[in-house]
Amino acid sequence: MLNTQYQIIHNLSINQDLYQFIDQEVMPGLSIKTDDFFSSLADIVNSMQYTIIANT
């Protein structure tokens, strides 16, 4: 069954399973922290939102 629990990180609603996957499987061994990853993702999403809206 899919997890429907979400947490707000940098104004993004992130599924708890996705957060745990990124934190436990992707980030170990990389030179970036999980919080920095989601901060950068939020910056990308925020910068693209107006482009996406304009093209719909």
C-alpha positions in Angstrom: 0.0 0.0 0.0 1.3 3.5 -0.9 2.2 5.8 2.0 -0.1 8.9 2.0 1.8 10.7 4.7 3.5 13.9 3.6 5.8 16.5 5.1 6.4 20.0 4.1 10.0 20.7 3.2 11.0 24.1 1.8 7.3 24.7 0.8 7.1 21.4 -1.1 4.8 18.6 0.0 7.0 15.5 0.0 5.7 12.0 0.4 7.3 10.3 3.4 8.5 7.3 1.4 10.2 9.5 -1.2 11.9 11.5 1.6 13.2 8.3 3.2 14.4 6.9 -0.2 16.3 10.1 -0.9 17.7 10.3 2.6 18.6 6.7 3.0 19.4 5.4 -0.5 20.5 8.4 -2.6 22.3 10.8 -0.3 24.8 8.4 1.5 28.1 8.8 -0.2 27.2 12.0 -1.9 28.6 15.4 -0.8 25.1 17.0 -0.4 22.8 16.9 2.5 19.2 15.8 2.2 18.0 19.2 3.3 20.2 20.9 0.6 18.8 18.5 -2.0 15.2 19.5 -1.2 16.1 23.1 -1.0 17.5 23.0 -4.5 14.5 21.0 -5.7 12.2 23.7 -4.3 14.2 26.4 -6.1 13.9 24.6 -9.4 10.1 23.9 -8.9 9.5 27.6 -7.9 11.5 28.9 -10.9 9.6 26.7 -13.3 6.1 27.2 -12.0 5.4 30.3 -14.0 6.8 28.6 -17.1 4.6 25.6 -16.6 1.5 27.8 -16.0 2.2 30.0 -19.0 2.5 26.9 -21.3 -0.8 25.3 -20.2 
